[in-house]
Amino acid sequence: MLGIGLEDISKIPANLLGQMAAEYPFVVIGSSEKYIENFKSGDTNEISFKLRINNDAKTKGYEMPMKIKYFDPAGIPHEISKTVGVEVKGQPGIELRIKESEITGSKGSGKITIEILNKGSADAQFFKIKILSSDKYSVISGDEEYIGSLESDDSENVDFNIKVPNPQKVNNVPISLSIEYKDNYNEEYKENFNVNLKVLSDDDLVNGGSGLMTVVIILIILVLVYLVYKKLRQ
């Protein structure tokens, strides 16, 4: 709901019509015009418009022009233009997850790829991410990455190199991460995350590879059977 206060400008009784402009990421629900009868000198009045925000609207302040038309007591029409400030607010919604990892039961050192997702309704600005130290692993690369801008419904990947001691003895390693960013209104956010790194054993890798190989072999057999069948029919 958008409420607009109007004060008498001409200091004379008037019939007044407020009209909203339509060239903005809003949809006016109902009429875009409001009518006030007998707006007397010294009076203050308020008119309201219902707005629906478009999905692609950016979270920021908008200056919307508004036309005001009125008639003076002599019946002479007048028109003035004003601007109305409208704020569209929202929040970034950040999620982190491990997208790829080189860490296995037989390889304790390697790269992990962190996927950063913004599922919120606002962009995240000046975004940076840091991997925190832990007794579960050591960081053997730079520990901080600067992303910059992360738009709503978008994602970015960052890489860190870590070393996990005795990887053959663990199944999961909690990775501690810290993020900082600002929204479009320059409000600061700081959050900490723990994401789970699954350490695959050599058996898991072999079984996964065997499963893929089985699928490939089956597909090859099916193609050969089809070709033989087609040749026999000829």
FIZA-33254 format. One line per 8 residues: number of its first residue (from 1); for each residue x, y, z of C-alpha. Coordinates in steps of 0.05 Angstrom, whole numbers, plus 5000, padded with zeros to 4 digits. Example, Ala and Ser with C-alpha at 12.3 -4.5 7.8 and 13.67 -1.06 7.14 Angstrom:
BEGIN
1	5246,4910,5156; 5273,4979,5143
END
This chain:
BEGIN
1	5000,5000,5000; 5027,5068,4980; 4999,5127,5019; 5009,5198,4995; 4995,5260,5036; 4969,5321,4999; 4968,5392,5025; 4931,5448,4991
9	4979,5485,4947; 4936,5538,4915; 4903,5558,4981; 4836,5557,4946; 4780,5505,4943; 4793,5456,4886; 4771,5390,4856; 4836,5349,4855
17	4857,5287,4816; 4921,5249,4834; 4947,5204,4778; 5004,5153,4785; 5055,5144,4730; 5060,5073,4701; 5132,5069,4675; 5161,5033,4736
25	5168,4961,4761; 5101,4965,4796; 5031,4946,4777; 4975,4988,4805; 4919,4944,4832; 4854,4979,4816; 4851,5050,4791; 4914,5092,4781
33	4873,5155,4793; 4843,5182,4858; 4792,5238,4862; 4783,5288,4919; 4723,5334,4918; 4724,5403,4951; 4797,5405,4973; 4790,5468,5015
41	4843,5518,5033; 4886,5494,5091; 4862,5422,5086; 4907,5361,5086; 4885,5296,5054; 4914,5228,5040; 4905,5182,4981; 4928,5110,4975
49	4946,5064,4918; 4955,4989,4920; 5018,4967,4884; 5043,4898,4864; 5119,4894,4854; 5145,4860,4792; 5190,4800,4803; 5247,4834,4766
57	5244,4897,4808; 5311,4917,4838; 5313,4931,4913; 5326,5005,4915; 5291,5072,4919; 5249,5097,4861; 5227,5168,4847; 5159,5163,4814
65	5128,5224,4780; 5057,5241,4798; 5009,5287,4762; 4960,5330,4802; 4903,5363,4764; 4853,5411,4795; 4803,5466,4780; 4802,5532,4816
73	4736,5566,4836; 4733,5600,4769; 4734,5532,4734; 4803,5542,4705; 4842,5477,4701; 4912,5470,4729; 4964,5415,4728; 5027,5406,4770
81	5079,5350,4773; 5109,5321,4836; 5154,5261,4852; 5139,5207,4904; 5194,5165,4935; 5181,5090,4937; 5228,5040,4969; 5230,4968,4946
89	5263,4926,5000; 5287,4854,5003; 5343,4812,5031; 5396,4768,4999; 5390,4695,5018; 5457,4661,5016; 5468,4586,5014; 5535,4550,5010
97	5550,4479,4989; 5609,4438,4966; 5603,4427,4891; 5667,4388,4878; 5725,4358,4918; 5791,4325,4903; 5797,4298,4974; 5792,4222,4979
105	5811,4167,5027; 5879,4160,4994; 5890,4234,4977; 5887,4281,5036; 5907,4344,4998; 5869,4377,4942; 5820,4428,4917; 5749,4437,4941
113	5699,4479,4902; 5647,4519,4942; 5583,4539,4906; 5552,4604,4931; 5478,4614,4916; 5436,4676,4926; 5364,4652,4934; 5340,4718,4963
121	5302,4775,4932; 5359,4825,4934; 5430,4828,4906; 5490,4819,4951; 5544,4872,4941; 5618,4872,4960; 5614,4798,4974; 5674,4761,5002
129	5682,4691,5031; 5735,4663,5077; 5752,4592,5097; 5766,4588,5171; 5821,4546,5203; 5802,4482,5238; 5835,4422,5273; 5800,4378,5221
137	5840,4407,5163; 5892,4458,5144; 5886,4511,5090; 5944,4507,5040; 5920,4562,4993; 5895,4633,5002; 5839,4633,5053; 5796,4690,5025
145	5762,4704,4958; 5728,4768,4936; 5666,4758,4892; 5640,4829,4886; 5567,4829,4864; 5523,4767,4870; 5455,4780,4839; 5390,4751,4863
153	5378,4680,4835; 5451,4674,4815; 5511,4633,4837; 5587,4635,4838; 5641,4583,4851; 5705,4592,4892; 5763,4544,4902; 5805,4530,4964
161	5861,4480,4974; 5861,4442,5039; 5897,4383,5072; 5859,4332,5114; 5902,4291,5161; 5891,4216,5159; 5835,4220,5107; 5827,4144,5106
169	5800,4148,5177; 5745,4200,5165; 5680,4200,5126; 5659,4272,5134; 5697,4337,5148; 5660,4400,5170; 5686,4460,5131; 5679,4527,5167
177	5665,4588,5124; 5652,4661,5137; 5618,4710,5090; 5609,4786,5089; 5568,4829,5042; 5522,4889,5036; 5453,4898,5007; 5431,4954,4960
185	5418,4999,5019; 5490,4990,5044; 5468,4948,5104; 5523,4900,5125; 5514,4825,5135; 5561,4774,5167; 5546,4700,5170; 5583,4636,5188
193	5570,4569,5156; 5591,4497,5165; 5586,4455,5102; 5598,4380,5102; 5655,4351,5060; 5644,4278,5044; 5709,4239,5039; 5701,4181,4990
201	5739,4118,5004; 5777,4081,4950; 5722,4027,4951; 5669,4081,4939; 5709,4108,4880; 5719,4038,4850; 5645,4020,4859; 5624,4086,4828
209	5670,4074,4769; 5647,4003,4762; 5574,4025,4760; 5588,4074,4705; 5628,4022,4665; 5569,3973,4672; 5522,4024,4642; 5569,4038,4584
217	5577,3963,4569; 5501,3953,4570; 5492,4010,4521; 5545,3982,4474; 5511,3913,4476; 5443,3943,4460; 5472,3981,4401; 5505,3917,4374
225	5441,3877,4382; 5402,3930,4344; 5453,3932,4287; 5453,3855,4281; 5377,3854,4282; 5373,3908,4229; 5423,3870,4184; 5385,3804,4191
233	5320,3837,4170; 5353,3861,4106
END
